[in-house]
Amino acid sequence: MFDLALDRRGESGGARGEILIGDHRETFLVDLSYWDFDEYRASWLRSAAHVLEHGYGRFLVSVSIPGQLLYITWVVRTRAGEARLHKSFLLPDYTRDFIQPEEAETPLEDFATRDQDESADIHVFRCALRDIADFETRLRGAAVN
């Protein structure tokens, strides 16, 4: 199973979000001061499409004006029909030269060719790649309706 969702009831200046990766479930706070619900959904759709096409990508779960605050992301690599995700943080210095937050959605191209052996220092969560394809299909349906 793979899913990303935001609670539209929101928090003060933000919303609660949830990510499901296989058996792993995690909640997080989302900054809505820069992007709204629709911009996050559009970003997730682009990221899912990139993962399915290129085998790697990044889901942005909290963004702000580039160069000002920390971005919270989930980085994805695929191998043999499996998606492997880990939580990542982008520091303001890294995003400073971005024109738009969307530039963080796709890691550098060499990312896909790096050694994919997991380090003991990184906790990786797994789901079937088809679960990300199903997630993309659900988002496309929501965008059409």
Backbone hydrogen bonds, N-H to C=O, Kabsch-Sander energy under -0.5 kcal/mol:
donor,donor_aa,acceptor,acceptor_aa,energy
3,D,20,L,-1.8
5,A,18,E,-2.2
7,D,16,R,-3.1
8,R,6,L,-0.7
10,G,7,D,-1.4
11,E,14,G,-2.7
13,G,11,E,-0.6
14,G,11,E,-1.5
15,A,30,V,-1.7
17,G,28,F,-3.4
18,E,5,A,-2.4
19,I,26,E,-2.6
20,L,3,D,-2.8
21,I,24,H,-2.7
22,G,1,M,-3.6
24,H,21,I,-2.6
26,E,19,I,-2.3
28,F,17,G,-2.1
30,V,15,A,-3.2
32,L,13,G,-1.8
32,L,30,V,-0.6
35,W,31,D,-0.5
40,Y,36,D,-2.0
41,R,37,F,-2.5
42,A,38,D,-2.5
43,S,39,E,-2.1
44,W,40,Y,-2.6
45,L,41,R,-2.2
46,R,42,A,-2.2
47,S,43,S,-2.7
48,A,44,W,-2.6
49,A,45,L,-2.3
50,H,46,R,-2.3
51,V,47,S,-2.6
52,L,48,A,-2.4
53,E,49,A,-2.1
54,H,50,H,-3.3
55,G,50,H,-0.5
55,G,51,V,-2.1
56,Y,50,H,-0.5
57,G,76,V,-1.9
58,R,105,E,-1.4
59,F,74,W,-2.9
60,L,58,R,-0.6
61,V,59,F,-0.5
61,V,72,I,-2.8
62,S,72,I,-1.3
68,Q,65,I,-2.1
69,L,65,I,-0.8
71,Y,90,L,-2.4
72,I,62,S,-1.9
73,T,88,S,-3.0
74,W,59,F,-2.3
75,V,86,H,-2.6
76,V,57,G,-2.9
77,R,84,R,-1.9
78,T,55,G,-2.2
79,R,82,E,-2.4
82,E,79,R,-1.6
83,A,127,C,-3.3
84,R,77,R,-3.2
85,L,83,A,-0.5
85,L,125,F,-3.3
86,H,75,V,-1.7
88,S,73,T,-2.9
90,L,71,Y,-2.3
91,L,89,F,-0.6
94,Y,91,L,-1.3
95,T,91,L,-1.3
96,R,92,P,-1.0
98,F,95,T,-1.8
103,E,100,Q,-1.7
104,A,101,P,-2.5
105,E,102,E,-2.0
111,F,108,L,-2.1
112,A,109,E,-1.1
113,T,110,D,-0.9
114,R,110,D,-0.8
114,R,111,F,-0.8
122,I,119,S,-1.4
123,H,121,D,-0.5
124,V,122,I,-0.7
125,F,85,L,-3.1
127,C,83,A,-1.9
129,L,81,G,-2.6
131,D,128,A,-1.4
132,I,128,A,-0.8
132,I,129,L,-0.7
133,A,129,L,-1.8
134,D,130,R,-2.5
135,F,131,D,-1.9
136,E,132,I,-2.5
137,T,133,A,-2.2
138,R,134,D,-2.4
139,L,135,F,-2.3
140,R,136,E,-2.7
141,G,137,T,-2.2
142,A,138,R,-2.0
143,A,139,L,-2.2
144,V,140,R,-1.8
145,N,141,G,-2.0
